[in-house]
Amino acid sequence: MAIDKESQYVADPKVIEELKQSLPEDEILYDLSELFRVFGDTTRIKILYTLFESELCVNDIAQLLGMTQSSVSHQLRILKNAKLVKFKRDGKQMIYSLDDDHVRSMIALGLEHTEE
């Protein structure tokens, strides 16, 4: 441990080097940043929350949130591209759900954090 002239803590150079080596590659950090950007929209969070408990079609989501089907479809496309939602075809309808349990966990953890 080293102390600078203003008596502030300065980490051991070995620790700094180890931390530098453990940082993920820039491309991975960029992808992570983009994922969190997708979560940065209230409408998309509402859609994810509606899918938290149930699979729904675009019309159901639109009706539930008081939005147009076009608006919901646009947001679902963004969520699908981010691998946060998936869909299956049921006749002519597309039924949407959360992509996997990781998405459910992220939403649950985010809610828990904001409610503290």
ZAVO-395353 format. One record per residue: residue in three letters; x, y, z of N, C-alpha, C in turn; residue number from 0. Coordinates in steps of 0.02 Angstrom, whole numbers, plus 50000, padded with zeros to 5 digits. Example, Ala and Ser with C-alpha at 12.3 -4.5 7.8 and 13.67 -1.06 7.14 Angstrom:
2
<atom 'ALA' <50660 49716 50390> <50615 49775 50390> <50660 49835 50390> 0>
<atom 'SER' <50642 49888 50354> <50684 49947 50357> <50645 50002 50394> 1>
This chain:
116
<atom 'MET' <50043 49941 50000> <50000 50000 50000> <50045 50062 50000> 0>
<atom 'ALA' <50030 50110 49957> <50068 50171 49953> <50022 50230 49970> 1>
<atom 'ILE' <50051 50282 49996> <50013 50342 50015> <50042 50400 49974> 2>
<atom 'ASP' <49998 50439 49942> <50023 50496 49904> <50031 50557 49949> 3>
<atom 'LYS' <50052 50612 49920> <50067 50673 49959> <50007 50700 49997> 4>
<atom 'GLU' <49946 50687 49973> <49886 50713 50006> <49855 50661 50052> 5>
<atom 'SER' <49892 50609 50069> <49871 50556 50115> <49809 50519 50090> 6>
<atom 'GLN' <49803 50510 50025> <49748 50471 49997> <49773 50401 49981> 7>
<atom 'TYR' <49730 50353 49988> <49748 50284 49975> <49764 50275 49901> 8>
<atom 'VAL' <49818 50240 49887> <49836 50222 49819> <49848 50146 49819> 9>
<atom 'ALA' <49814 50112 49775> <49818 50039 49772> <49888 50016 49752> 10>
<atom 'ASP' <49904 49957 49773> <49967 49924 49755> <49969 49915 49679> 11>
<atom 'PRO' <50024 49931 49647> <50029 49924 49574> <50012 49852 49550> 12>
<atom 'LYS' <50027 49802 49590> <50010 49733 49572> <49934 49725 49568> 13>
<atom 'VAL' <49899 49756 49616> <49826 49752 49617> <49798 49787 49556> 14>
<atom 'ILE' <49825 49845 49540> <49802 49882 49481> <49812 49839 49418> 15>
<atom 'GLU' <49868 49807 49411> <49883 49766 49353> <49835 49706 49350> 16>
<atom 'GLU' <49822 49674 49407> <49776 49617 49409> <49705 49639 49388> 17>
<atom 'LEU' <49685 49697 49414> <49619 49723 49395> <49615 49739 49321> 18>
<atom 'LYS' <49668 49768 49296> <49671 49785 49225> <49665 49722 49182> 19>
<atom 'GLN' <49698 49669 49203> <49696 49606 49166> <49628 49572 49170> 20>
<atom 'SER' <49592 49584 49224> <49527 49551 49234> <49469 49587 49200> 21>
<atom 'LEU' <49481 49648 49176> <49427 49685 49142> <49406 49649 49079> 22>
<atom 'PRO' <49341 49642 49067> <49318 49612 49004> <49340 49655 48945> 23>
<atom 'GLU' <49340 49624 48887> <49358 49660 48826> <49307 49716 48813> 24>
<atom 'ASP' <49330 49768 48778> <49287 49825 48763> <49222 49805 48728> 25>
<atom 'GLU' <49225 49756 48683> <49166 49735 48646> <49114 49706 48694> 26>
<atom 'ILE' <49135 49668 48743> <49089 49639 48792> <49059 49695 48835> 27>
<atom 'LEU' <49100 49743 48856> <49075 49799 48896> <49026 49841 48855> 28>
<atom 'TYR' <49040 49849 48790> <48994 49886 48747> <48927 49850 48744> 29>
<atom 'ASP' <48928 49784 48734> <48866 49745 48731> <48827 49750 48796> 30>
<atom 'LEU' <48863 49748 48852> <48830 49756 48918> <48798 49824 48924> 31>
<atom 'SER' <48834 49875 48901> <48807 49943 48903> <48744 49949 48860> 32>
<atom 'GLU' <48744 49917 48802> <48686 49918 48758> <48627 49882 48790> 33>
<atom 'LEU' <48640 49828 48825> <48587 49792 48860> <48554 49837 48912> 34>
<atom 'PHE' <48595 49871 48951> <48567 49916 49002> <48532 49975 48970> 35>
<atom 'ARG' <48553 49996 48911> <48519 50050 48875> <48448 50029 48858> 36>
<atom 'VAL' <48439 49966 48839> <48372 49940 48823> <48328 49943 48885> 37>
<atom 'PHE' <48357 49929 48943> <48319 49933 49005> <48304 50005 49026> 38>
<atom 'GLY' <48333 50053 48992> <48326 50124 49010> <48263 50157 48984> 39>
<atom 'ASP' <48215 50119 48960> <48153 50147 48933> <48094 50120 48973> 40>
<atom 'THR' <48054 50165 49000> <47997 50145 49042> <47948 50100 49005> 41>
<atom 'THR' <47935 50115 48943> <47887 50075 48904> <47912 50003 48898> 42>
<atom 'ARG' <47976 49995 48884> <48003 49927 48877> <48002 49891 48944> 43>
<atom 'ILE' <48014 49927 48998> <48011 49896 49065> <47939 49874 49079> 44>
<atom 'LYS' <47890 49915 49061> <47819 49896 49070> <47804 49832 49031> 45>
<atom 'ILE' <47827 49829 48970> <47814 49769 48929> <47847 49708 48961> 46>
<atom 'LEU' <47909 49715 48982> <47943 49659 49015> <47905 49638 49078> 47>
<atom 'TYR' <47882 49687 49115> <47846 49672 49177> <47781 49634 49162> 48>
<atom 'THR' <47746 49654 49109> <47684 49618 49092> <47699 49545 49073> 49>
<atom 'LEU' <47758 49534 49044> <47777 49466 49024> <47808 49426 49081> 50>
<atom 'PHE' <47817 49459 49137> <47849 49427 49195> <47809 49366 49218> 51>
<atom 'GLU' <47743 49369 49215> <47701 49315 49240> <47664 49278 49185> 52>
<atom 'SER' <47658 49307 49126> <47615 49275 49075> <47640 49288 49005> 53>
<atom 'GLU' <47628 49241 48961> <47641 49251 48890> <47582 49291 48862> 54>
<atom 'LEU' <47597 49339 48818> <47545 49382 48791> <47557 49396 48717> 55>
<atom 'CYS' <47504 49410 48681> <47510 49433 48612> <47515 49509 48611> 56>
<atom 'VAL' <47533 49537 48554> <47541 49609 48547> <47477 49646 48566> 57>
<atom 'ASN' <47420 49621 48543> <47356 49654 48558> <47343 49657 48633> 58>
<atom 'ASP' <47357 49602 48668> <47347 49600 48741> <47392 49651 48776> 59>
<atom 'ILE' <47455 49654 48756> <47502 49701 48786> <47479 49773 48773> 60>
<atom 'ALA' <47459 49786 48711> <47437 49853 48692> <47376 49874 48733> 61>
<atom 'GLN' <47330 49829 48740> <47269 49843 48778> <47286 49854 48852> 62>
<atom 'LEU' <47328 49812 48878> <47347 49816 48949> <47382 49882 48965> 63>
<atom 'LEU' <47426 49905 48919> <47465 49965 48932> <47435 50028 48901> 64>
<atom 'GLY' <47379 50022 48866> <47348 50080 48835> <47390 50109 48779> 65>
<atom 'MET' <47419 50065 48739> <47462 50086 48684> <47435 50059 48618> 66>
<atom 'THR' <47461 50084 48563> <47442 50056 48498> <47482 49991 48486> 67>
<atom 'GLN' <47454 49949 48445> <47489 49887 48428> <47555 49902 48393> 68>
<atom 'SER' <47555 49954 48353> <47616 49973 48317> <47672 49992 48366> 69>
<atom 'SER' <47654 50031 48417> <47704 50052 48467> <47731 49992 48505> 70>
<atom 'VAL' <47686 49947 48524> <47707 49887 48560> <47752 49844 48516> 71>
<atom 'SER' <47733 49835 48453> <47773 49795 48407> <47843 49823 48399> 72>
<atom 'HIS' <47847 49889 48395> <47913 49921 48389> <47956 49906 48450> 73>
<atom 'GLN' <47928 49913 48509> <47965 49900 48571> <47983 49826 48578> 74>
<atom 'LEU' <47937 49783 48558> <47951 49711 48561> <48009 49692 48514> 75>
<atom 'ARG' <48012 49725 48457> <48068 49712 48410> <48135 49729 48443> 76>
<atom 'ILE' <48137 49785 48479> <48198 49805 48514> <48215 49754 48568> 77>
<atom 'LEU' <48164 49733 48606> <48175 49684 48659> <48196 49616 48631> 78>
<atom 'LYS' <48168 49598 48573> <48187 49535 48541> <48259 49537 48517> 79>
<atom 'ASN' <48278 49593 48486> <48347 49601 48462> <48398 49599 48519> 80>
<atom 'ALA' <48376 49621 48579> <48419 49620 48638> <48417 49552 48673> 81>
<atom 'LYS' <48379 49505 48645> <48371 49438 48673> <48340 49439 48742> 82>
<atom 'LEU' <48293 49485 48751> <48257 49490 48815> <48188 49458 48810> 83>
<atom 'VAL' <48160 49455 48750> <48096 49421 48739> <48103 49373 48680> 84>
<atom 'LYS' <48059 49324 48680> <48055 49277 48624> <47982 49270 48605> 85>
<atom 'PHE' <47969 49239 48549> <47899 49231 48528> <47890 49162 48498> 86>
<atom 'LYS' <47827 49142 48498> <47807 49081 48463> <47743 49097 48425> 87>
<atom 'ARG' <47733 49062 48371> <47674 49073 48330> <47617 49029 48355> 88>
<atom 'ASP' <47558 49059 48361> <47498 49022 48378> <47446 49041 48326> 89>
<atom 'GLY' <47443 49002 48272> <47401 49020 48215> <47429 49082 48182> 90>
<atom 'LYS' <47389 49135 48180> <47412 49198 48150> <47443 49244 48202> 91>
<atom 'GLN' <47436 49228 48265> <47462 49271 48318> <47532 49251 48340> 92>
<atom 'MET' <47569 49301 48361> <47634 49291 48392> <47625 49299 48467> 93>
<atom 'ILE' <47647 49251 48505> <47641 49253 48578> <47711 49266 48606> 94>
<atom 'TYR' <47716 49319 48646> <47781 49341 48673> <47789 49319 48745> 95>
<atom 'SER' <47852 49306 48763> <47869 49289 48833> <47940 49313 48846> 96>
<atom 'LEU' <47959 49313 48909> <48028 49330 48926> <48073 49276 48896> 97>
<atom 'ASP' <48132 49296 48874> <48176 49249 48839> <48199 49192 48884> 98>
<atom 'ASP' <48217 49207 48946> <48240 49155 48992> <48237 49180 49064> 99>
<atom 'ASP' <48258 49137 49109> <48255 49155 49180> <48304 49211 49198> 100>
<atom 'HIS' <48356 49223 49157> <48401 49278 49171> <48364 49345 49168> 101>
<atom 'VAL' <48319 49352 49120> <48280 49413 49113> <48235 49422 49173> 102>
<atom 'ARG' <48203 49368 49194> <48160 49370 49253> <48202 49391 49314> 103>
<atom 'SER' <48261 49364 49321> <48305 49381 49377> <48326 49454 49376> 104>
<atom 'MET' <48343 49480 49316> <48364 49550 49311> <48308 49597 49331> 105>
<atom 'ILE' <48247 49581 49310> <48190 49623 49327> <48176 49619 49402> 106>
<atom 'ALA' <48177 49558 49428> <48164 49549 49500> <48217 49584 49542> 107>
<atom 'LEU' <48280 49578 49523> <48333 49612 49560> <48327 49688 49555> 108>
<atom 'GLY' <48310 49712 49496> <48300 49784 49487> <48244 49811 49530> 109>
<atom 'LEU' <48188 49774 49531> <48132 49794 49574> <48151 49794 49647> 110>
<atom 'GLU' <48185 49741 49667> <48207 49736 49737> <48252 49794 49756> 111>
<atom 'HIS' <48298 49811 49711> <48345 49865 49724> <48309 49932 49730> 112>
<atom 'THR' <48260 49945 49686> <48225 50009 49687> <48178 50015 49746> 113>
<atom 'GLU' <48155 49958 49772> <48108 49960 49828> <48143 49963 49896> 114>
<atom 'GLU' <48209 49959 49897> <48246 49963 49961> <48245 50033 49989> 115>
